[in-house]
Amino acid sequence: MYKHVEKSHRGREIGIIVLGVWLTLTGVMQVFSLQIPFINTMLALLAIAAGVLLLFSRK
């Protein structure tokens, strides 16, 4: 029983970290107008990963 709660909590922590990375990168890209190849694809994948981790760790 406790392993399930611990696993769910860990997924949520990772999701929040990924969300924080996404928010930071999005902000930096806007403020400094950086041009990095495929950054939009990378940011979209980070957003999807964060969303999936947060949604599936809600149990």
Residue, then its C-alpha position, 0 to 999 in steps of 0.5 A: m500500500y505504501k509503495h503505491v503512494e510513494k510511487s504516485h508521489r514520485g511521479r508528481e514530483i518529476g512532473i512538477i520538475v518537468l513543468g518548472v523546466w518548461l516554464t523556465l525555458t519558455g520564459v528565457m526563450q521569450v525574454f532573450s529571443l534565442q533561436i535554438p533549432f527544434i526548440n518548439t518541438m522540445l518545449a511541446l514534448l516537455a509540456i506533454a511529459a509534464g501533463v501526463l506525469l501530473l495527470f497520472s500521479r493524481k490517484 
